[in-house]
């Protein structure tokens, strides 16, 4: 920032921006740590990590080029840390699910085994987001990854969660926990429905976990099971996305952020683990409303700030 | 339905190869599109496997 101010006089004199003021892919250590915590928390809390990654640097006026090779390499490591945290947290589930999945293929027959049904539900839910993600992600990001649309989508994200909770209360006004469907009682069609809902998160500002949890609630799951399905579904998606972007770590400019990336990846993993541990307990007895109101407030405030150019 | 599963698997493998070699569309090589095509091909083979096991029984 100080460097930019010193070059401001040059800019005024010449009319051209100084190279020191142009957005750079290099994040400072403090920025890297903030982004790592933000990623770890917002990837799993239903508040849209992508939306926050766009809004926060803009709100804090960070001079960061989010399209640069070094920044993208940094983001890959953060996602990898988050995915590993999810795998570690659900390690026993994943071992059982993968075993049951392989066994059912070898057997060539479906059974009523809970883990096997969960495995196939994960396959059914991952197909829509996999196909739509690969086909649409880059074009959607190009269109909407700027602060004003993100603010509006964040607002919409809150509204979607409130609507989901309202529809659920309307459908089942006096339902006790015992009457909800269990995750393994969903049909593959339900899995595809949740998968399509999760694909809404391609829009920056719409939360992956939020839309998947709402879809699970509309399919009669308890909050706890809907959240568990959402986190299990998120794991292969985040892992695949980070592994596919892995070559960016070896891009010529990527080494610039190596220390920030490594420390940030660990920090993102630790915060993601803490987040998923908190949320699985939280959803035993609570709903999406606080996150919905946060998104509505954050979206509205950001929209006003950016639309009125209070923050350029 | 068994032949359909095999035909679809073969089609997805071909699409993957075309994506990886950059012959599918003018925009060039698409690594991710190719990987998704291969995954879909594998799922078609799994579908074939389930149908085969059914007829064996």
Contacts between the chains, C-beta under 8 A, distances in Angstrom:
chain1	res1	chain2	res2	distance
A	105	B	46	5.7
A	105	B	49	6.2
A	107	B	53	6.9
A	108	B	49	5.1
A	108	B	50	5.2
A	108	B	52	6.3
A	108	B	53	2.5
A	108	B	54	7.2
A	108	B	56	7.8
A	109	B	50	6.9
A	109	B	53	5.5
A	109	B	54	7.3
A	109	B	57	7.9
A	110	B	50	7.6
A	123	B	43	7.3
A	127	B	40	7.9
A	127	B	43	7.6
A	130	B	36	5.6
A	130	B	39	6.9
A	131	B	36	6.2
A	131	B	40	8.0
A	134	B	32	4.8
A	134	B	33	5.6
A	134	B	35	8.0
A	134	B	36	4.9
A	135	B	33	7.7
A	244	B	31	7.0
A	244	B	32	5.5
A	244	B	35	7.1
